[in-house]
Amino acid sequence: MELLSGAEMVMRALSDEGVEVVFGYPGGAVLHIYDALFQQDKVRHILVRHEQAAAHMADGYARACGRPGVVLATSGPGATNTITGIATAYMDSVPMVIITGNVASDLIGNDAFQETDMVGVSRPVVKHSFLIRSTEEIPSTIKKGFYIATTGRPGPVVIDIPKDKTDPNDKYPYYYPEAVKLRSYNPVARGHLGQIKKALEVLMNAKRPIFYSGGGIIRGQASEVFVEFARLVGCPVTSTLMGLGAYPGDDQQFLGMLGMHGTYEANMAMHYSDVVFCLGARLDDRVTNNTEKFCPNATLVHLDIDPTSIAKTVACDIPIVGPAKQVLTEMVALYLKSEKKIKQESLAAWWEQIQGWRSRDCLAYDKSDPVVIKPQSVVETLYEVTQGEAIVTSDVGQHQMFAALYYKYRHPLQWINSGGLGTMGFGFPAAMGALFACPDATVACVTGEGSIQMNIQELSTCLQWGLPVKIININNQALGMVKQWQDMQYGGRHSESTYKDSLPNFVKLAEAYGHLGRVVREASELREAMQWCFDQRDRLVFLDVYVDPHEHVYPMQIKGGSMRDMWLSKTERT
Amino acid sequence: MRRIISVLMENEAGALSRVVGLFSQRNYNIETLTVAPTEDATLSRLTLTTSGTEKVIEQITKQLNKLVEVIRVLDLTEGPHIERELMLAKVRASGAQRAEIKRTADIFRGQIVDVGANFYVVQLTGASDKLDAFIEAIGKTLILEVVRSGVSGVARGEKVLSL
């Protein structure tokens, strides 16, 4: 067997795992690993400007292609800088492996230079973590890390390696296992057939059914069979923020997003349904509103790979624990064999009721001003110019909701945002990661002037790697969502949510980093500017679009109410 | 409702902190906790007592099961079970009290395992409420120090928690 140092083992194991790209930043505790990296050519390393961005890039990479993202960072601040990125991935079930250096084993616990207990600090936000105790266990631990990160409900795994375990002078036999088995970790491979049959029975007897799908359909690669099943049954489909794209957003059966900023028709249909089939979503507080008033007449069927997601917030009538793809494939087969189908008359009546809600056109907005740009129109223009085919990443806030509501995602893996943790600063590095995963794709980052400044240093990384991210900055000169809440619930007192006079000149900033930039202030130039932006195939473009600073996101659920209680504009409510 | 939950898990560094971390992170309470390796040194058996609504207990068992190092979880209170806790109580004992304390210890089937001029150390095993009753019987004013192991338990009958 070949003799390798721990550092060489890390690099070899990554390439044996099929890893093509690692996002990282060097430092003392990982110098041995970086030297081994230098001497190989299988794994590409992307030098970032901040470790948080490395974690978001790995995350964006994983979300865009489904393969695990890999991060390499040094001990202490390098490791802790990745935490927000790890927590983001954890909340949204993204497969990631984060390799961090640590101080030498004999210094651990001594408060040594750049020492942190990374396993301890990251514990609440990882699926699992490992501290390497001997060099020989590096390959098998890396294998276990990828296995855990990518199976079951995916998530981030931290592997912390003390510096002495990567010493180039200590060589050990290297062997990378084909597969690993852990007696304490057995992700469920199949849903219970009895439960699947029961769920189907309930669905076939439903008069007002609705499918409520989430990120689990995307992560579980079940989009295709989900669409097939939904079309067979012919019932309305709504999706969480995380699930957008799993069902085509421009399809007639799709009611749009549900929840806090969900569409009127989606939230109304949820409230009045008699059977809610929740697939790969977790009924979180941004969807349910007050759980006591949630869908009062519905039988809840809940499919999820993670049993803790079932009955966590809302009591479940028919739980199915299993992988979405397998369970839905089984359901389709059973449905096709079964004589019993859903009653068409009741379904037709249900659709009629839904069309009534739909005709309310809840996403309509005031287009009368010929000059002031509405943020919604920025996303609509983006949709038109990219013909609905771009990978869109977003940051967090009003622009995120506009990007979710006004861009009709047709494919899974097309919409990338931090839904669970709500991490500002996520969108730009995630877009970069997506470009590494899909180099030929058109990637747009819909952001705001608040969020973009949280990881703007990565403009430098984009220059280094020639990444043609299109930054669509919806600039309302304020922390828009904070301001909206302050308008609605705090008497319009804009506490620390505006900074109008201190915004940078983003165009010059982009140019300083060697990119292109353009400011757009009038509605009449929006379309042309957007087209110009996407015509620059190989360049990063920063499109700084000044929009109406007073706009709010609607619909918006009324806190404490049921799904159907919504503000539809500043003055109208249900 | 009070529950006794038994966990079989890998005997690995960091496994215990994951269990404890889970409880603080999700705002569950732990009343007692006891852990030691089993006859198979690669496994640890952890017993904890907690309380909460039906819904919270269901989440606790599911969340415990989700931890990568946890192999099996059993809520002992769901069925017939045996519950034991060990207590060592250092009790002030002088003059006439000495005989009284000895008698009380006998009634509770405790043993006196250390004797001094003015104190006894009483060793007592049983369910937690029996240990509480002993402290009550002796009277808090005489108790100098109490050490309790936390609850251990096992299911009655043939049911076992193993690999």
Interface residues (C-beta under 8 A of the other chain):
Chain A: V119 G120 R123 P124 K127 H128 S129 L131 I148 L182 R183 S184 Y185 D306 P307 T308 A311 K312 A315
Chain B: M9 E10 A13 G14 S17 R18 G21 Q25 K55 E58 Q59 K62 Q63 N65 K66 V68 E69 V70 I71 L163
